[in-house]
Amino acid sequence: MEHQRIIITIGRQFGSGGRAIGQRLAKDLNIDYYDKELLAEAAKTSGLADEIFEQADERTSDKGLSYAFSVGFPYMGFYAPYPDILSNERLFLFQSNAIRNIANKGKSCVLVGRCADYVLRDNPDLLSFFIHNKPENRIRNIIALRQVNENEARELMKKNDKSRASYYKYYTDKEWGMSSSYHFSIDTSLLGIDNTVELIESIIDKRRTSTQ
């Protein structure tokens, strides 16, 4: 019997292991995975260059967009005639449309970040998770992944968390990381990556059986 479709969204603290969890879930369940891939999808459907979405990725500041416009990234094969084409709100709309297009494909998938939980909040197949972890564990993870020292890792953690929180609040009017904003909030310091993946997979199984 074919499994019911599940759309899994993952919000995550920087260095918490959220990306690794999303990748593992996609591999174990043999479903599509979207993280940076969301930016490429948004670029493809909007006609804007990938770099524009990368500059604005999960940020509310328009500095990256101003830079992108100033150097003349192409729009639909031509150079953007109006700066508002590159506004944060317009890019968020393009990105949101890309997320909805992915959800409308009718396939199970994992979507990481980019307010996907909010964009798909009315989708009956949605299961949203927020992944967090103790600061000391996150700093250790960042040091290993980014090859930086402890002070640099701590600054990266603070900077990225602040950026993601502002981005989420700006576009959803909800609190990033607050348990009420998601179906499930999980502290990976309790179980580790492997057991957290198993926990989420058990939740998915129960969701599927409860709706059959």
Backbone hydrogen bonds, N-H to C=O, Kabsch-Sander energy under -0.5 kcal/mol:
donor,donor_aa,acceptor,acceptor_aa,energy
7,I,125,D,-2.8
8,I,6,I,-0.6
8,I,109,C,-2.8
9,T,7,I,-0.5
9,T,127,L,-2.1
10,I,111,L,-2.5
11,G,129,F,-3.0
13,Q,131,I,-2.3
16,S,13,Q,-1.9
21,I,17,G,-2.3
22,G,18,G,-2.3
23,Q,19,R,-2.5
24,R,20,A,-2.3
25,L,21,I,-2.6
26,A,22,G,-2.2
27,K,23,Q,-2.1
28,D,24,R,-3.1
29,L,25,L,-2.6
30,N,26,A,-0.7
31,I,26,A,-2.2
32,D,108,S,-1.1
34,Y,110,V,-2.5
38,L,35,D,-1.4
39,L,36,K,-1.1
40,A,36,K,-1.3
41,E,37,E,-2.2
42,A,38,L,-2.4
43,A,39,L,-2.4
44,K,40,A,-2.3
45,T,41,E,-2.2
46,S,42,A,-1.8
47,G,43,A,-2.0
49,A,74,P,-0.9
52,I,49,A,-1.2
53,F,49,A,-0.9
54,E,50,D,-1.9
55,Q,51,E,-2.2
56,A,52,I,-1.3
57,D,54,E,-0.7
59,R,56,A,-1.9
66,S,62,D,-2.6
67,Y,63,K,-2.2
68,A,64,G,-2.4
69,F,65,L,-2.5
70,S,66,S,-2.4
71,V,67,Y,-2.0
72,G,69,F,-0.8
73,F,68,A,-1.7
75,Y,78,F,-5.9
76,M,47,G,-2.4
78,F,75,Y,-2.2
80,A,73,F,-0.9
85,I,82,Y,-1.7
86,L,83,P,-1.9
87,S,84,D,-1.5
91,L,87,S,-2.4
92,F,88,N,-2.6
93,L,89,E,-2.0
94,F,90,R,-2.3
95,Q,91,L,-2.6
96,S,92,F,-2.9
97,N,93,L,-2.5
98,A,94,F,-1.9
99,I,95,Q,-2.1
100,R,96,S,-2.4
101,N,97,N,-2.4
102,I,98,A,-2.1
103,A,99,I,-2.3
104,N,100,R,-2.1
105,K,102,I,-1.3
106,G,103,A,-1.1
109,C,6,I,-1.5
110,V,32,D,-2.4
111,L,8,I,-3.2
112,V,34,Y,-2.7
113,G,10,I,-2.8
113,G,111,L,-0.5
116,A,113,G,-1.6
118,Y,115,C,-0.6
119,V,115,C,-2.6
120,L,116,A,-2.1
121,R,118,Y,-1.5
123,N,120,L,-2.3
126,L,123,N,-1.7
127,L,7,I,-2.6
129,F,9,T,-2.7
130,F,184,F,-2.1
131,I,11,G,-2.6
132,H,130,F,-0.5
132,H,186,I,-2.4
138,R,134,K,-2.3
139,I,135,P,-2.8
140,R,136,E,-1.7
141,N,137,N,-2.3
142,I,138,R,-2.7
143,I,139,I,-2.4
144,A,140,R,-1.8
145,L,141,N,-2.4
146,R,142,I,-3.0
147,Q,143,I,-1.4
148,V,143,I,-0.5
153,A,149,N,-2.4
154,R,150,E,-2.3
155,E,151,N,-2.1
156,L,152,E,-2.4
157,M,153,A,-2.4
158,K,154,R,-2.3
159,K,155,E,-2.8
160,N,156,L,-2.6
161,D,157,M,-2.2
162,K,158,K,-2.3
163,S,159,K,-2.2
164,R,160,N,-2.5
165,A,161,D,-2.6
166,S,162,K,-2.3
167,Y,163,S,-2.3
168,Y,164,R,-2.5
169,K,165,A,-2.5
170,Y,166,S,-2.6
171,Y,167,Y,-1.9
172,T,168,Y,-2.0
173,D,169,K,-2.0
174,K,168,Y,-0.5
176,W,174,K,-0.6
178,M,175,E,-1.3
181,S,178,M,-2.2
182,Y,179,S,-1.6
183,H,128,S,-0.5
184,F,128,S,-1.8
186,I,130,F,-2.8
188,T,132,H,-2.6
188,T,186,I,-0.8
190,L,187,D,-1.6
191,L,187,D,-0.6
192,G,188,T,-2.6
195,N,191,L,-0.6
196,T,192,G,-1.8
197,V,193,I,-2.4
198,E,194,D,-2.0
199,L,195,N,-2.3
200,I,196,T,-2.5
201,E,197,V,-2.4
202,S,198,E,-2.0
203,I,199,L,-2.0
204,I,200,I,-2.4
205,D,201,E,-2.2
206,K,202,S,-2.3
207,R,203,I,-2.4
208,R,204,I,-2.3
209,T,205,D,-2.3
210,S,206,K,-2.1
211,T,207,R,-0.9
211,T,208,R,-0.6
212,Q,209,T,-0.6
